[in-house]
Amino acid sequence: MKYESVSAPYTCPQCNASQKIVHALSFDSTGVRSASSFTCLNCGSSFEADDRGVPPEWKPLFYAANGHWELIVVNAGLRKVDLLRKLREVLGLELAATSALSRRIPGRIADGTRVEMEFLKCELQSLGAVMEVVSIKSGGD
Ligand SMILES: [Zn+2]
C-alpha cells in the first residue's frame, strides 16, 4: 500500500462554509510525502499543497480512519548491522536509541501510519530482513 487518504472537516478560508479537506500520504524511494486537496462546494475556492513527511496533527486522523500500524522485524537476517544503520538513518535516531532498537529485534521496531511503515519496510527489504507490517488494533469493530 503506497497511498492512503482521509477526509477531515475544514472551514473554507474564503466563505467560512463547513467543508471537507482530503489529506493523502504516499511514498516513493525518496520518502513519505503528504498532500492536501481542498475544494469548496459552496464558493468553488480550492487549493492543493504537498510536503515531505507526515504532519504530526494528521496522525490521529489517519489512525482513526486507517488504523495504527507497526513494523515487526521477524528476522534481521545476516546483515543486522546494516539494517540498524539504515534504520538509524531513516528514523533519524541517536546512537543510544539505535542500540535500544537493536535489543528489540526480533520484534516491533516502529509504529505509525500504514504508508510510513510500508515505506520503512521497503527501505529495509533490500538488506535481507524478514518483516511484517501489522495493524496494532486487531480490527473487527
Ligand atoms: Zn467557500
Backbone and ligand atoms as CSV (ligand in chain L), in Angstrom:
chain,resi,resn,atom,element,x,y,z
A,1,MET,N,N,0.848,-1.193,0.000
A,1,MET,CA,C,0.000,0.000,0.000
A,1,MET,C,C,0.881,1.239,0.000
A,2,LYS,N,N,0.832,1.954,-1.126
A,2,LYS,CA,C,1.701,3.122,-1.238
A,2,LYS,C,C,0.928,4.420,-1.112
A,3,TYR,N,N,-0.348,4.306,-0.794
A,3,TYR,CA,C,-1.180,5.502,-0.749
A,3,TYR,C,C,-2.291,5.302,0.263
A,4,GLU,N,N,-2.577,6.323,1.054
A,4,GLU,CA,C,-3.758,6.290,1.913
A,4,GLU,C,C,-4.245,7.720,2.089
A,5,SER,N,N,-5.537,7.863,2.313
A,5,SER,CA,C,-6.068,9.216,2.455
A,5,SER,C,C,-7.187,9.256,3.483
A,6,VAL,N,N,-7.422,10.441,4.017
A,6,VAL,CA,C,-8.539,10.669,4.936
A,6,VAL,C,C,-9.186,11.999,4.561
A,7,SER,N,N,-10.445,12.149,4.924
A,7,SER,CA,C,-11.030,13.481,4.785
A,7,SER,C,C,-11.347,13.994,6.174
A,8,ALA,N,N,-11.225,15.303,6.330
A,8,ALA,CA,C,-11.414,15.908,7.639
A,8,ALA,C,C,-12.234,17.186,7.469
A,9,PRO,N,N,-12.957,17.551,8.513
A,9,PRO,CA,C,-13.737,18.797,8.443
A,9,PRO,C,C,-12.794,19.990,8.234
A,10,TYR,N,N,-13.216,20.931,7.441
A,10,TYR,CA,C,-12.367,22.083,7.157
A,10,TYR,C,C,-13.258,23.279,6.845
A,11,THR,N,N,-12.918,24.415,7.422
A,11,THR,CA,C,-13.693,25.623,7.171
A,11,THR,C,C,-13.092,26.374,5.985
A,12,CYS,N,N,-13.893,26.638,4.976
A,12,CYS,CA,C,-13.396,27.331,3.788
A,12,CYS,C,C,-12.839,28.702,4.180
A,13,PRO,N,N,-11.585,28.965,3.790
A,13,PRO,CA,C,-10.980,30.255,4.155
A,13,PRO,C,C,-11.630,31.434,3.411
A,14,GLN,N,N,-12.362,31.153,2.330
A,14,GLN,CA,C,-12.997,32.229,1.554
A,14,GLN,C,C,-14.380,32.595,2.080
A,15,CYS,N,N,-15.215,31.566,2.286
A,15,CYS,CA,C,-16.623,31.852,2.617
A,15,CYS,C,C,-17.048,31.307,3.973
A,16,ASN,N,N,-16.104,30.680,4.698
A,16,ASN,CA,C,-16.387,30.125,6.030
A,16,ASN,C,C,-17.392,28.976,6.056
A,17,ALA,N,N,-17.701,28.405,4.908
A,17,ALA,CA,C,-18.595,27.249,4.886
A,17,ALA,C,C,-17.867,26.038,5.464
A,18,SER,N,N,-18.612,25.163,6.135
A,18,SER,CA,C,-18.027,23.920,6.654
A,18,SER,C,C,-17.889,22.919,5.515
A,19,GLN,N,N,-16.675,22.564,5.206
A,19,GLN,CA,C,-16.401,21.694,4.075
A,19,GLN,C,C,-15.494,20.563,4.520
A,20,LYS,N,N,-15.014,19.801,3.547
A,20,LYS,CA,C,-14.076,18.713,3.855
A,20,LYS,C,C,-12.781,18.942,3.087
A,21,ILE,N,N,-11.698,18.562,3.745
A,21,ILE,CA,C,-10.399,18.599,3.088
A,21,ILE,C,C,-9.900,17.149,3.013
A,22,VAL,N,N,-9.172,16.824,1.961
A,22,VAL,CA,C,-8.621,15.477,1.832
A,22,VAL,C,C,-7.109,15.533,2.050
A,23,HIS,N,N,-6.638,14.733,2.993
A,23,HIS,CA,C,-5.208,14.596,3.246
A,23,HIS,C,C,-4.777,13.225,2.737
A,24,ALA,N,N,-3.661,13.182,2.032
A,24,ALA,CA,C,-3.184,11.910,1.490
A,24,ALA,C,C,-1.715,11.697,1.822
A,25,LEU,N,N,-1.350,10.451,2.035
A,25,LEU,CA,C,0.047,10.085,2.255
A,25,LEU,C,C,0.453,9.087,1.185
A,26,SER,N,N,1.665,9.213,0.715
A,26,SER,CA,C,2.180,8.258,-0.262
A,26,SER,C,C,3.685,8.179,-0.065
A,27,PHE,N,N,4.322,7.235,-0.725
A,27,PHE,CA,C,5.775,7.218,-0.638
A,27,PHE,C,C,6.393,6.738,-1.935
A,28,ASP,N,N,7.610,7.163,-2.153
A,28,ASP,CA,C,8.430,6.637,-3.241
A,28,ASP,C,C,9.820,6.432,-2.656
A,29,SER,N,N,10.799,6.230,-3.499
A,29,SER,CA,C,12.129,5.898,-2.976
A,29,SER,C,C,12.758,7.047,-2.187
A,30,THR,N,N,12.227,8.251,-2.318
A,30,THR,CA,C,12.826,9.383,-1.602
A,30,THR,C,C,12.187,9.611,-0.237
A,31,GLY,N,N,11.053,8.965,0.046
A,31,GLY,CA,C,10.455,9.130,1.352
A,31,GLY,C,C,8.948,9.250,1.311
A,32,VAL,N,N,8.398,9.580,2.495
A,32,VAL,CA,C,6.945,9.722,2.616
A,32,VAL,C,C,6.561,11.151,2.236
A,33,ARG,N,N,5.491,11.261,1.468
A,33,ARG,CA,C,5.002,12.571,1.056
A,33,ARG,C,C,3.588,12.774,1.553
A,34,SER,N,N,3.275,14.018,1.875
A,34,SER,CA,C,1.925,14.340,2.303
A,34,SER,C,C,1.337,15.351,1.325
A,35,ALA,N,N,0.046,15.252,1.106
A,35,ALA,CA,C,-0.610,16.180,0.189
A,35,ALA,C,C,-2.009,16.489,0.692
A,36,SER,N,N,-2.436,17.726,0.482
A,36,SER,CA,C,-3.787,18.127,0.856
A,36,SER,C,C,-4.490,18.682,-0.366
A,37,SER,N,N,-5.773,18.433,-0.426
A,37,SER,CA,C,-6.545,18.939,-1.543
A,37,SER,C,C,-7.891,19.418,-1.017
A,38,PHE,N,N,-8.221,20.647,-1.349
A,38,PHE,CA,C,-9.464,21.234,-0.846
A,38,PHE,C,C,-10.225,21.910,-1.983
A,39,THR,N,N,-11.513,21.618,-2.056
A,39,THR,CA,C,-12.384,22.354,-2.973
A,39,THR,C,C,-13.663,22.680,-2.222
A,40,CYS,N,N,-14.020,23.940,-2.187
A,40,CYS,CA,C,-15.244,24.354,-1.500
A,40,CYS,C,C,-16.432,24.164,-2.432
A,41,LEU,N,N,-17.414,23.382,-1.956
A,41,LEU,CA,C,-18.606,23.124,-2.777
A,41,LEU,C,C,-19.551,24.325,-2.744
A,42,ASN,N,N,-19.266,25.247,-1.847
A,42,ASN,CA,C,-20.123,26.425,-1.718
A,42,ASN,C,C,-19.683,27.567,-2.638
A,43,CYS,N,N,-18.367,27.893,-2.618
A,43,CYS,CA,C,-17.908,29.049,-3.404
A,43,CYS,C,C,-16.902,28.674,-4.493
A,44,GLY,N,N,-16.484,27.411,-4.538
A,44,GLY,CA,C,-15.575,26.984,-5.599
A,44,GLY,C,C,-14.107,27.246,-5.328
A,45,SER,N,N,-13.809,27.893,-4.212
A,45,SER,CA,C,-12.417,28.132,-3.851
A,45,SER,C,C,-11.687,26.802,-3.670
A,46,SER,N,N,-10.433,26.721,-4.123
A,46,SER,CA,C,-9.718,25.456,-3.960
A,46,SER,C,C,-8.223,25.673,-3.824
A,47,PHE,N,N,-7.553,24.683,-3.252
A,47,PHE,CA,C,-6.093,24.710,-3.221
A,47,PHE,C,C,-5.552,23.306,-3.079
A,48,GLU,N,N,-4.302,23.153,-3.422
A,48,GLU,CA,C,-3.580,21.898,-3.231
A,48,GLU,C,C,-2.251,22.247,-2.571
A,49,ALA,N,N,-1.776,21.353,-1.736
A,49,ALA,CA,C,-0.480,21.587,-1.092
A,49,ALA,C,C,0.204,20.249,-0.906
A,50,ASP,N,N,1.507,20.216,-1.001
A,50,ASP,CA,C,2.197,18.983,-0.644
A,50,ASP,C,C,3.528,19.248,0.032
A,51,ASP,N,N,3.986,18.240,0.730
A,51,ASP,CA,C,5.168,18.388,1.567
A,51,ASP,C,C,5.775,17.010,1.788
A,52,ARG,N,N,6.903,16.993,2.469
A,52,ARG,CA,C,7.537,15.726,2.830
A,52,ARG,C,C,7.192,15.376,4.270
A,53,GLY,N,N,7.140,14.082,4.543
A,53,GLY,CA,C,6.890,13.642,5.914
A,53,GLY,C,C,5.409,13.734,6.262
A,54,VAL,N,N,5.083,13.365,7.480
A,54,VAL,CA,C,3.702,13.368,7.936
A,54,VAL,C,C,3.532,14.446,8.999
A,55,PRO,N,N,2.688,15.444,8.751
A,55,PRO,CA,C,2.439,16.445,9.795
A,55,PRO,C,C,1.896,15.750,11.048
A,56,PRO,N,N,2.443,16.051,12.224
A,56,PRO,CA,C,2.028,15.354,13.459
A,56,PRO,C,C,0.521,15.424,13.704
A,57,GLU,N,N,-0.095,16.536,13.319
A,57,GLU,CA,C,-1.537,16.680,13.583
A,57,GLU,C,C,-2.391,15.781,12.681
A,58,TRP,N,N,-1.781,15.210,11.651
A,58,TRP,CA,C,-2.520,14.292,10.774
A,58,TRP,C,C,-2.605,12.895,11.368
A,59,LYS,N,N,-1.646,12.567,12.213
A,59,LYS,CA,C,-1.543,11.172,12.665
A,59,LYS,C,C,-2.828,10.646,13.284
A,60,PRO,N,N,-3.450,11.412,14.221
A,60,PRO,CA,C,-4.696,10.893,14.802
A,60,PRO,C,C,-5.782,10.665,13.751
A,61,LEU,N,N,-5.810,11.502,12.718
A,61,LEU,CA,C,-6.809,11.342,11.654
A,61,LEU,C,C,-6.602,10.029,10.906
A,62,PHE,N,N,-5.344,9.748,10.572
A,62,PHE,CA,C,-5.041,8.521,9.845
A,62,PHE,C,C,-5.224,7.294,10.731
A,63,TYR,N,N,-4.859,7.428,12.002
A,63,TYR,CA,C,-5.040,6.292,12.916
A,63,TYR,C,C,-6.524,5.968,13.043
A,64,ALA,N,N,-7.350,7.004,13.143
A,64,ALA,CA,C,-8.795,6.781,13.303
A,64,ALA,C,C,-9.393,6.162,12.039
A,65,ALA,N,N,-8.936,6.617,10.883
A,65,ALA,CA,C,-9.534,6.160,9.629
A,65,ALA,C,C,-8.942,4.844,9.133
A,66,ASN,N,N,-7.630,4.714,9.212
A,66,ASN,CA,C,-6.956,3.576,8.566
A,66,ASN,C,C,-6.197,2.677,9.533
A,67,GLY,N,N,-6.254,2.997,10.805
A,67,GLY,CA,C,-5.573,2.172,11.797
A,67,GLY,C,C,-4.167,2.635,12.097
A,68,HIS,N,N,-3.649,2.112,13.195
A,68,HIS,CA,C,-2.311,2.418,13.680
A,68,HIS,C,C,-1.481,1.166,13.383
A,69,TRP,N,N,-0.348,1.328,12.731
A,69,TRP,CA,C,0.402,0.186,12.225
A,69,TRP,C,C,1.778,0.112,12.853
A,70,GLU,N,N,2.322,-1.098,12.838
A,70,GLU,CA,C,3.685,-1.248,13.337
A,70,GLU,C,C,4.479,-2.147,12.406
A,71,LEU,N,N,5.783,-1.935,12.443
A,71,LEU,CA,C,6.676,-2.761,11.634
A,71,LEU,C,C,7.399,-3.723,12.561
A,72,ILE,N,N,7.266,-5.004,12.246
A,72,ILE,CA,C,7.906,-6.038,13.048
A,72,ILE,C,C,9.018,-6.671,12.231
A,73,VAL,N,N,10.213,-6.693,12.809
A,73,VAL,CA,C,11.300,-7.432,12.177
A,73,VAL,C,C,11.231,-8.850,12.726
A,74,VAL,N,N,10.875,-9.767,11.863
A,74,VAL,CA,C,10.732,-11.170,12.265
A,74,VAL,C,C,12.109,-11.811,12.348
A,75,ASN,N,N,12.927,-11.456,11.383
A,75,ASN,CA,C,14.281,-11.996,11.336
A,75,ASN,C,C,15.178,-10.945,10.692
A,76,ALA,N,N,16.201,-10.522,11.410
A,76,ALA,CA,C,17.059,-9.443,10.906
A,76,ALA,C,C,17.961,-9.914,9.769
A,77,GLY,N,N,18.071,-11.228,9.603
A,77,GLY,CA,C,18.922,-11.741,8.534
A,77,GLY,C,C,20.396,-11.620,8.895
A,78,LEU,N,N,21.223,-11.711,7.907
A,78,LEU,CA,C,22.670,-11.743,8.154
A,78,LEU,C,C,23.287,-10.363,8.219
A,79,ARG,N,N,22.494,-9.352,7.913
A,79,ARG,CA,C,23.060,-8.002,7.839
A,79,ARG,C,C,22.436,-7.073,8.871
A,80,LYS,N,N,22.359,-7.545,10.107
A,80,LYS,CA,C,21.716,-6.767,11.157
A,80,LYS,C,C,22.391,-5.405,11.355
A,81,VAL,N,N,23.703,-5.377,11.246
A,81,VAL,CA,C,24.426,-4.105,11.427
A,81,VAL,C,C,24.003,-3.092,10.356
A,82,ASP,N,N,23.917,-3.569,9.119
A,82,ASP,CA,C,23.476,-2.695,8.034
A,82,ASP,C,C,22.027,-2.259,8.228
A,83,LEU,N,N,21.234,-3.205,8.709
A,83,LEU,CA,C,19.826,-2.923,8.970
A,83,LEU,C,C,19.687,-1.797,9.997
A,84,LEU,N,N,20.471,-1.897,11.067
A,84,LEU,CA,C,20.408,-0.883,12.122
A,84,LEU,C,C,20.928,0.462,11.637
A,85,ARG,N,N,21.944,0.414,10.812
A,85,ARG,CA,C,22.496,1.659,10.271
A,85,ARG,C,C,21.449,2.361,9.405
A,86,LYS,N,N,20.760,1.565,8.602
A,86,LYS,CA,C,19.720,2.119,7.728
A,86,LYS,C,C,18.552,2.675,8.549
A,87,LEU,N,N,18.170,1.933,9.581
A,87,LEU,CA,C,17.084,2.390,10.450
A,87,LEU,C,C,17.441,3.709,11.122
A,88,ARG,N,N,18.670,3.787,11.557
A,88,ARG,CA,C,19.141,4.980,12.232
A,88,ARG,C,C,19.050,6.179,11.284
A,89,GLU,N,N,19.436,5.928,10.038
A,89,GLU,CA,C,19.416,6.975,9.029
A,89,GLU,C,C,17.976,7.403,8.704
A,90,VAL,N,N,17.124,6.407,8.454
A,90,VAL,CA,C,15.750,6.717,8.033
A,90,VAL,C,C,14.949,7.358,9.167
A,91,LEU,N,N,15.117,6.844,10.377
A,91,LEU,CA,C,14.330,7.348,11.508
A,91,LEU,C,C,15.005,8.528,12.207
A,92,GLY,N,N,16.242,8.828,11.821
A,92,GLY,CA,C,16.963,9.933,12.437
A,92,GLY,C,C,17.243,9.714,13.911
A,93,LEU,N,N,17.704,8.494,14.250
A,93,LEU,CA,C,17.892,8.136,15.658
A,93,LEU,C,C,19.288,8.475,16.176
A,94,GLU,N,N,19.362,8.688,17.487
A,94,GLU,CA,C,20.645,8.790,18.177
A,94,GLU,C,C,21.220,7.378,18.290
A,95,LEU,N,N,22.523,7.333,18.532
A,95,LEU,CA,C,23.193,6.041,18.661
A,95,LEU,C,C,22.588,5.196,19.788
A,96,ALA,N,N,22.313,5.847,20.927
A,96,ALA,CA,C,21.743,5.127,22.080
A,96,ALA,C,C,20.384,4.525,21.735
A,97,ALA,N,N,19.590,5.300,21.026
A,97,ALA,CA,C,18.266,4.817,20.638
A,97,ALA,C,C,18.398,3.652,19.661
A,98,THR,N,N,19.432,3.712,18.839
A,98,THR,CA,C,19.643,2.642,17.872
A,98,THR,C,C,20.022,1.338,18.556
A,99,SER,N,N,20.837,1.426,19.608
A,99,SER,CA,C,21.210,0.177,20.283
A,99,SER,C,C,20.034,-0.364,21.091
A,100,ALA,N,N,19.175,0.528,21.586
A,100,ALA,CA,C,17.950,0.070,22.258
A,100,ALA,C,C,17.064,-0.670,21.263
A,101,LEU,N,N,17.034,-0.143,20.044
A,101,LEU,CA,C,16.253,-0.758,18.981
A,101,LEU,C,C,16.793,-2.140,18.639
A,102,SER,N,N,18.101,-2.225,18.637
A,102,SER,CA,C,18.767,-3.486,18.323
A,102,SER,C,C,18.310,-4.598,19.252
A,103,ARG,N,N,18.111,-4.246,20.531
A,103,ARG,CA,C,17.704,-5.251,21.516
A,103,ARG,C,C,16.252,-5.670,21.328
A,104,ARG,N,N,15.491,-4.882,20.565
A,104,ARG,CA,C,14.074,-5.233,20.344
A,104,ARG,C,C,13.888,-6.172,19.152
A,105,ILE,N,N,14.967,-6.446,18.432
A,105,ILE,CA,C,14.879,-7.330,17.255
A,105,ILE,C,C,15.189,-8.755,17.666
A,106,PRO,N,N,14.422,-9.774,17.358
A,106,PRO,CA,C,13.187,-9.671,16.564
A,106,PRO,C,C,12.040,-9.088,17.384
A,107,GLY,N,N,11.264,-8.234,16.735
A,107,GLY,CA,C,10.133,-7.619,17.403
A,107,GLY,C,C,9.749,-6.324,16.731
A,108,ARG,N,N,8.912,-5.569,17.418
A,108,ARG,CA,C,8.394,-4.321,16.882
A,108,ARG,C,C,9.462,-3.241,16.913
A,109,ILE,N,N,9.725,-2.616,15.788
A,109,ILE,CA,C,10.756,-1.583,15.784
A,109,ILE,C,C,10.226,-0.187,15.506
A,110,ALA,N,N,9.015,-0.077,15.026
A,110,ALA,CA,C,8.475,1.258,14.747
A,110,ALA,C,C,6.959,1.179,14.647
A,111,ASP,N,N,6.296,2.320,14.835
A,111,ASP,CA,C,4.860,2.383,14.619
A,111,ASP,C,C,4.504,3.708,13.979
A,112,GLY,N,N,3.348,3.724,13.327
A,112,GLY,CA,C,2.918,4.942,12.642
A,112,GLY,C,C,1.776,4.657,11.698
A,113,THR,N,N,1.655,5.475,10.669
A,113,THR,CA,C,0.604,5.232,9.685
A,113,THR,C,C,1.047,4.083,8.783
A,114,ARG,N,N,0.090,3.531,8.062
A,114,ARG,CA,C,0.421,2.376,7.229
A,114,ARG,C,C,1.466,2.741,6.165
A,115,VAL,N,N,1.303,3.877,5.536
A,115,VAL,CA,C,2.257,4.285,4.499
A,115,VAL,C,C,3.667,4.460,5.081
A,116,GLU,N,N,3.762,5.022,6.275
A,116,GLU,CA,C,5.082,5.174,6.906
A,116,GLU,C,C,5.755,3.819,7.115
A,117,MET,N,N,4.957,2.843,7.601
A,117,MET,CA,C,5.516,1.517,7.874
A,117,MET,C,C,5.879,0.791,6.581
A,118,GLU,N,N,5.044,0.950,5.562
A,118,GLU,CA,C,5.343,0.313,4.269
A,118,GLU,C,C,6.604,0.918,3.658
A,119,PHE,N,N,6.766,2.210,3.851
A,119,PHE,CA,C,7.977,2.864,3.350
A,119,PHE,C,C,9.223,2.288,4.036
A,120,LEU,N,N,9.129,2.187,5.352
A,120,LEU,CA,C,10.250,1.655,6.128
A,120,LEU,C,C,10.585,0.223,5.684
A,121,LYS,N,N,9.553,-0.569,5.516
A,121,LYS,CA,C,9.744,-1.951,5.089
A,121,LYS,C,C,10.439,-1.990,3.729
A,122,CYS,N,N,9.978,-1.139,2.845
A,122,CYS,CA,C,10.559,-1.047,1.507
A,122,CYS,C,C,12.047,-0.682,1.573
A,123,GLU,N,N,12.360,0.278,2.435
A,123,GLU,CA,C,13.735,0.734,2.583
A,123,GLU,C,C,14.654,-0.367,3.102
A,124,LEU,N,N,14.100,-1.208,3.971
A,124,LEU,CA,C,14.923,-2.208,4.655
A,124,LEU,C,C,14.964,-3.549,3.934
A,125,GLN,N,N,14.037,-3.741,3.022
A,125,GLN,CA,C,13.874,-5.039,2.394
A,125,GLN,C,C,15.128,-5.524,1.664
A,126,SER,N,N,15.827,-4.587,1.040
A,126,SER,CA,C,16.999,-4.970,0.248
A,126,SER,C,C,18.117,-5.525,1.128
A,127,LEU,N,N,18.004,-5.321,2.456
A,127,LEU,CA,C,19.055,-5.790,3.359
A,127,LEU,C,C,18.810,-7.228,3.819
A,128,GLY,N,N,17.748,-7.826,3.324
A,128,GLY,CA,C,17.529,-9.246,3.584
A,128,GLY,C,C,16.769,-9.589,4.848
A,129,ALA,N,N,16.213,-8.588,5.524
A,129,ALA,CA,C,15.441,-8.868,6.729
A,129,ALA,C,C,14.046,-9.355,6.360
A,130,VAL,N,N,13.463,-10.140,7.255
A,130,VAL,CA,C,12.078,-10.576,7.086
A,130,VAL,C,C,11.217,-9.699,7.993
A,131,MET,N,N,10.266,-8.997,7.389
A,131,MET,CA,C,9.474,-8.028,8.147
A,131,MET,C,C,7.991,-8.163,7.855
A,132,GLU,N,N,7.205,-7.672,8.811
A,132,GLU,CA,C,5.761,-7.646,8.628
A,132,GLU,C,C,5.222,-6.295,9.061
A,133,VAL,N,N,4.288,-5.763,8.279
A,133,VAL,CA,C,3.565,-4.561,8.690
A,133,VAL,C,C,2.210,-5.037,9.192
A,134,VAL,N,N,1.921,-4.782,10.458
A,134,VAL,CA,C,0.658,-5.261,11.025
A,134,VAL,C,C,-0.097,-4.135,11.720
A,135,SER,N,N,-1.403,-4.291,11.764
A,135,SER,CA,C,-2.254,-3.335,12.422
A,135,SER,C,C,-2.177,-3.568,13.930
A,136,ILE,N,N,-1.984,-2.504,14.702
A,136,ILE,CA,C,-1.900,-2.646,16.149
A,136,ILE,C,C,-3.272,-2.994,16.724
A,137,LYS,N,N,-4.281,-2.292,16.231
A,137,LYS,CA,C,-5.640,-2.636,16.613
A,137,LYS,C,C,-5.975,-3.937,15.922
A,138,SER,N,N,-6.506,-4.899,16.622
A,138,SER,CA,C,-6.744,-6.186,15.988
A,138,SER,C,C,-7.955,-6.165,15.056
A,139,GLY,N,N,-8.512,-4.998,14.819
A,139,GLY,CA,C,-9.576,-4.836,13.831
A,139,GLY,C,C,-10.895,-5.443,14.276
A,140,GLY,N,N,-11.801,-5.612,13.339
A,140,GLY,CA,C,-13.089,-6.224,13.617
A,140,GLY,C,C,-13.906,-5.466,14.644
A,141,ASP,N,N,-14.228,-4.220,14.391
A,141,ASP,CA,C,-15.009,-3.467,15.361
A,141,ASP,C,C,-16.502,-3.463,15.060
L,1,ZN,ZN,ZN,-16.028,28.511,0.191
